[in-house]
Amino acid sequence: MKRICRLKINIAVFLASVSLGCGALCFPAKAAPTYDDLPEGMTAERLTQLNDAVIEWDEIEDLVVYWNPTYTRYFNAAQSNVTELKAGYSDFVDEVRDQLEEIDGAIEQIRTSQEMISSLPGSMVPYGGAVIPKDAALQALQDALNQTKEGRRQLKGALHSTKTGLNRSDKSIDIRLRPLREQMISVVRGLVVSYKQLETNRTMVAKQVELYQTIYTTQQHMFAQNMATALDVQAYENRLNSAVQSLAQIDAGLAQLRKNIALQCGYRPDTEVVIADIPAPDVHFLEGRDYAADRQCAVSGNPEVIEAGRVKNFSSYGFQLRDLSENEATGKASAKMDTLYAEIQKQTALCEAAEISRQKAERTRDSAERQNALGLLGRSEYEGLQMQYISYEAAARLATLNLTQAIDTYLWALRGIMTLE
């Protein structure tokens, strides 16, 4: 079976994000909707939206249901023969296990990077084409590690959820494939969030390239007038080249990830898609929510809790064992929901703080530009303030994406997509 090429960049979570679409590209998909045969509930206007080359956040669910190669593969198999579907599950298990091994490798790489960064002297270290505080670099690596581990948990959850769904032969195909379908949708959404995170980094590095190019050109002119040394010119040329190289690497990563997203949404490999901006997250999401009700909904609807509550041995010992298993699973599910709730609180606070910092940095940058135009600010100080704003601007955007992901994960938990390990 063909496999989608993995993304080789520092954000190793991408390895986890490309979790379910591989291995199905050589299988025929179910017939896509046409204007003459619209599915129930779909309008001609909606079909037109889905048929363009722009992937919108609110289109992902429909794109997965009607065109995702993996989901439609299983849908076709289920329609033709339930037995064939269960046989195909073994292939799915092999694919997921292969990807789990790759994710374990990515985790090891991130840990190695953490050790390397920690061992560097000083408080500033090179990272992503820029020199940033060591604490920030370590935090970025830790975030990547956490996201990669979460991706691994999602994969294992998909494995368990799919098995549970496929074993319910007395239920309809739609019900049996719901865990896989919703897991696929959540994975593709995670891919899109990851893409936008990398795109934000790309914007930051592109601005760094622009700034370094300007300074480098200025240094060349000053050198020609004996106002700068050759070492000064060389230093800025090195910074510019490093930023340009980072930009090229990010562009290559974006292209590959964009291709992966397109494939997950059923587009042909040669289709040039556009990943639309994600709507801004609701910073007031938790206000007015009944968390106790949310937790009860997530816990009672979690497949692992439901499975733990099944009686497998109708003896007194069997019922006792069922009670123990159910209580354990319920406790884990409740604790996981508490963690997801706390994560939204944390990301909301970080999002608001990052925006305040961005606004302050923007005012400082504007003031620096005015002073620089009047010759009242040294070049190194001016460069530092410009770079500072670029970093804060990117941090604010990344914070909104992290909040989007936290809210989306919480909402999926309410629909049963939540692993307990």
Secondary structure, DSSP 8 states (H G I E B T S, - for coil): --------SS-THHHHHS-SSTT-TTS------BTTB--TT--HHHHHHHHSSEE-GGGHHHHHHHH-HHHHHHHHHHHH-HHHHHHHHHHHHHHHHHHHHHHHHHHHHHHHHHHHHHHSSSSEEEETTEEEEHHHHHHHHHHHHHHHHHHHHHHHHHHHHHHHHHT-TTS-HHHHHHHHHHHHHHHHHHHHHHHHHHHHHHHHHHHHHHHHHHHHHHHHHHHHTTSS-HHHHHHHHHHHHHHHHHHHHHHHHHHHHHHHHHHHTT--TT---EE-------TTTTTT--HHHHHHHHHHT-HHHHHHTS-SS-SHHHHHHHHHHHHHHHHHHHHHHHHHHHHHHHHHHHHHHHHHHHHHHHHHHHHHHHHHHTT-S-HHHHHHHHHHHHHHHHHHHHHHHHHHHHHHHHHHHHTT-----
